[in-house]
Amino acid sequence: MSVMLLAGGIIISIILVIIVLSYCRSPKIDITEFPRKFEDDKDIRRNHYDVIIVGAGPAGSTLAYYLAKLDRKVLLLEKKRFPRDKYCGDAVCKTGIEILDEMKLLDKLLRENKAVVADSGGLCSPGGLSYIGRSKEGFGEIPAAIACKRTILDETIARAAQRQGAYLLEQSPVENAVLDTTTGLWTVFLESMRGKYQGRVLVCADGAPSKLAIKLGVVTQAPQGSCSRAFVEGGTHKFKADGVVFYHKQLLPGYAALFRHPNDEVNYCCYLIPGNPKVTNDDLAFWHDKLMKEHPYVYKALGKNYKIERMKAASLRLGGEKRTYGDHMLVIGDAAGMIDPMTGEGIHHAMESGKIAAYFLEEAFVVGNFESDLMKEYQNRWMIRFGYDFKWSMKICQLIYRYPILMDAATASIIRKGDKFMLHWAEIMTGRIPKIHLLRPEFVIVITYELIILLVKRLFGIKINKEKTENQKND
């Protein structure tokens, strides 16, 4: 009886969360109703840029690419010289892959062995249940994910934007930006008085620290999470899959992961995600080292003779900022917190936010108005596309922290149903399908069934069979 009450309580909690979140959407804004304030001087020679983008990561460079394709005069400012590194899991999910394919970059990355398709992948639950399946047959021509180092990915997209017609300036760190409300132009000042540039719209795409947006008062909070990264030398480890996520009960909702890269290199990373009051960002090095040495599955995958680089760390701004717009300005990508709070994935959201921003800004230029009330429509669009899903992720994270057995039940369900179920799970986790789909009968019934079995086994002290699939045995 107590088992049924606990299972029912968990399910009712999820349903209540869904009902509350269903009433949180902002109304669509008709930007054509706004008065024209500036003529569209697209075809007129001028000294200022249409858009100045601060930051040439996946978000900023994707935006620059699509704006340049729309014949907009774009300045893309990057504070460092390419190639430069960024610390993350280096996994690009399907939405980002589709954009790379649109840019005609995907085949080149794969052909030149700069990226690798993740075919065999899976997860290990807090209770030790594990599954590794394959995705190529299920996803077709566009894979579920690829692994590509940020030193390669970021420069590849930035150069594509440059070839499309965007002006790319490297080694150009921005000090400040000031909007002249009379002319409707931003003046962007580089550090050490290296230069200044004017533009009609300013876009902050300067990563999770979001220094410029914070300085301008649009973003008001510090990043909430953090992640580590360390590459393992090819040929020194025993990891056979392409990507596996490892959950540890005391770290939830955070996790560790291994992602295979070209030349048999493996990215080992650890993500600290808000929701666990016992884990803070100061604990990153501790958990990075602890899981690498003590988690039985991670330890086995790495083996005894692996060679790993020194841990590097980065901050995570998760869940989407409440305000990503202002007069004549937008905030996109990691700077806007467009990282899923449940998975820590952000590259594909960053790229999609850049594409959304490009087509929205083209509409704004046609209308000739860039005031804050109009620019708010950009926020509405990315929220509808993936932002509201972040709210679900946050609530699910809280449930997982309180009830780790939910991840065990989900993994047990994947073990029972196989690759097809795993593919649907992967699409939900990467934002391809809204997380509300977890309440569909095909998920609810099987997960609830496995949850009850696990609760009964726990109640009567029955050992849980940590079974593996044939795919895992073969790997």
Secondary structure by P-SEA (a helix, b strand, c coil): caaaaaaaaaaaaaaaaaaaacccccccccccccccccccccccccccccbbbccccaaaaaaaaaaaaaccbbbbbbcccccccccccccccaaaaaaaaaaccaaaaaaacccccccccccccccccbbbbbccccccccccbbbbbcccaaaaaaaaaaaabbbbbcccccccccccccccbbbbbcccccccccccbbbbcccccaaaaaaacccccccccbbbbbbcccccccccccbbbbbbccccccccbbbbccccbbbbbcccccccccccccaaaaaaaaaacccaaaaaaaccccccccbbbbbbbcccccccccccccccccccccccccccccaaaaaaaaaaaaaaaaaaaaaccccccccaaaaaaaaaacaaaaaaaaaaaaaaaacaaaaaaaaaaaaaccaaaaaaaaaaaacccccccccccccaaaaaaaaaaaaaaaaaccccccccccccccc
